[in-house]
C-alpha cells in the first residue's frame, strides 16, 4: 500500500513538473511574440475547455477572433490550427517535408497499430513500401477499370434493395444502404467475399465497429494531452479501440487462414492474393501483422468515409428538392430512364460532380483531415510553429469561409459549374482527401463509388420524407468523430419512377 502511494506521489510530482515546464516554455514563446495568436491557456489544462462537443465548430469560431493560423495549448500538447486555404497550401505543399509526419493519438496505438499502419507511420521506408503496394496493387487506373464488374454488381444489389423497399412501402436508411454497398465492394475487392447483406444484423454490427474505431481515434482524449495519463486510459478509449480492433483482426485471421489452406488449388485475383505473394517471398516485404493492419486501414477508411459522403449528399438534395430535380434530369438525359450509370458516364455529368464537390465543401468527412506534426521549428506568416506541434487543418472552417465562398452556408452546387476546382489535392479551397504526400491513396476509388451510389439512388427513385416532415424542417446537424457523421440518420421512402 505504501509503495502504491509512493508511486502515485512520484507520478503526481512528475506531472506537475512537466506542466510547469511546458507553461514556462509557452510563456517564453509568447513573450517573444513568435507563436501564432490564440486564446490564453489556463494553467495545466491549457485550452481544453475551448474545444467543446464539436471542436471543428468551436475552433472555426475562435479563428474569427485570432486568425487563420492559431495556437492553442491542449493540456501539454501544443496545437496549431489552420483555417485558410493559403496557409493550408504552405503546410501541405510548400513545407510538406516539415509537416508530413503524424501526431499519433493514443487510441491509434491499440494493438501497436501505429507501428504498422500506413495512416500513422512516419514517412520512412515502411510507409513508402505500403503506399507503393496500394498504388500498384489496388488503386491503379488499370486495376480499377478491371474491377468495374464488382462495382456494377454491388450497384445492382443496391438498386434491387431500394426497389424492394418501394414494393414494401419501407423507408430506406440511406447511410446503412450506402455502408453495406461500400463494405461489400471493399470485401469483394480485398477478399473475393461479401461481408454483409441488406436487412441483416451483421451489417449493423460492422457499422458499429467501424464507427466505434473512428469515434475512439477522433474523440478528444485526455491521455493525448497529459502523457502520464496514458498509463491510466481515463476515458477508456484505448481499451475500446483494442476491443474493436480485436473484432476486425479475428475476422481477418479467419479469412487469411482459410485462404492459406486453399492456396494453390483455388487462386483468386484480389488484393489478399497479391499481399500473400509479397509475404511469401524469400525475403518477405510484408509480415502477417503488416497485412492485417493494412486491411484494417483500407476497410475503415474506405467504407466509413464513402458512406458519410453519400448520406450527406442525399440529405442535402432532399433538403433542397430543386437541386435534386436538376441532378435527376441531368442523369435522365445522359443515362436514360431506369438505366444504371456506367463509370464512363461520370465525366458527362457536370451537375452530379458539382453536387459531390459541394457536399465535400460543406460536410468534409474528416473535418481536420488527420493530424500532422511539425518536425522542426519553422516560421510561417511571421509566426513560429514549434517542433512537435500537432497541426490541425480545419477544412470544415475553410469550406465555410466567406472570403473564399459566396453564401458559404448554403448548398449551391452551381458554384462549381463555372469554377474549375477539383478535390484531388491541387486546389486548396477543396481538399477533403488532404494534399501532398499524405493525400488519401484511396481517392480514385472513393471518387468512383460516391458518384455511382449517388446516381443510383437519385436517377431511379423519387424520395419522400417521413409523414409530415417538410424538406426545410430536416435536422442537418452533425456529430463529431474522426469522420463527421449525420447526427440523425437519414431515412426516406423511395418511390419508383
HELIX and SHEET records of a PDB file:
HELIX    1   1 UNK A    2  UNK A   32  1                                  31    
HELIX    2   2 UNK A   48  UNK A   50  5                                   3    
HELIX    3   3 UNK A   55  UNK A   66  1                                  12    
HELIX    4   4 UNK A   85  UNK A   89  1                                   5    
HELIX    5   5 UNK A   90  UNK A   94  3                                   5    
HELIX    6   6 UNK A   96  UNK A   99  1                                   4    
HELIX    7   7 UNK A  106  UNK A  115  5                                  10    
HELIX    8   8 UNK A  125  UNK A  137  1                                  13    
HELIX    9   9 UNK A  141  UNK A  146  1                                   6    
HELIX   10  10 UNK A  148  UNK A  168  1                                  21    
HELIX   11  11 UNK A  174  UNK A  191  1                                  18    
HELIX   12  12 UNK A  201  UNK A  218  1                                  18    
HELIX   13  13 UNK A  222  UNK A  225  1                                   4    
HELIX   14  14 UNK A  227  UNK A  231  5                                   5    
HELIX   15  15 UNK A  237  UNK A  262  1                                  26    
HELIX   16  16 UNK A  271  UNK A  279  1                                   9    
HELIX   17  17 UNK A  288  UNK A  319  1                                  32    
HELIX   18  18 UNK A  321  UNK A  335  1                                  15    
HELIX   19  19 UNK A  343  UNK A  348  5                                   6    
HELIX   20  20 UNK A  350  UNK A  362  1                                  13    
HELIX   21  21 UNK A  395  UNK A  398  1                                   4    
HELIX   22  22 UNK A  413  UNK A  416  5                                   4    
HELIX   23  23 UNK A  436  UNK A  438  5                                   3    
HELIX   24  24 UNK A  443  UNK A  459  1                                  17    
HELIX   25  25 UNK A  471  UNK A  473  5                                   3    
SHEET    1   A 5 UNK A  69  UNK A  74  0                                        
SHEET    2   A 5 UNK A  77  UNK A  82 -1                                        
SHEET    3   A 5 UNK A 390  UNK A 393  1                                        
SHEET    4   A 5 UNK A 372  UNK A 373 -1                                        
SHEET    5   A 5 UNK A 101  UNK A 102 -1                                        
SHEET    1   B 3 UNK A 171  UNK A 173  0                                        
SHEET    2   B 3 UNK A 491  UNK A 496 -1                                        
SHEET    3   B 3 UNK A 461  UNK A 464 -1                                        
SHEET    1   C 2 UNK A 378  UNK A 380  0                                        
SHEET    2   C 2 UNK A 383  UNK A 385 -1                                        
SHEET    1   D 2 UNK A 478  UNK A 479  0                                        
SHEET    2   D 2 UNK A 485  UNK A 486 -1                                        
END                                                                             
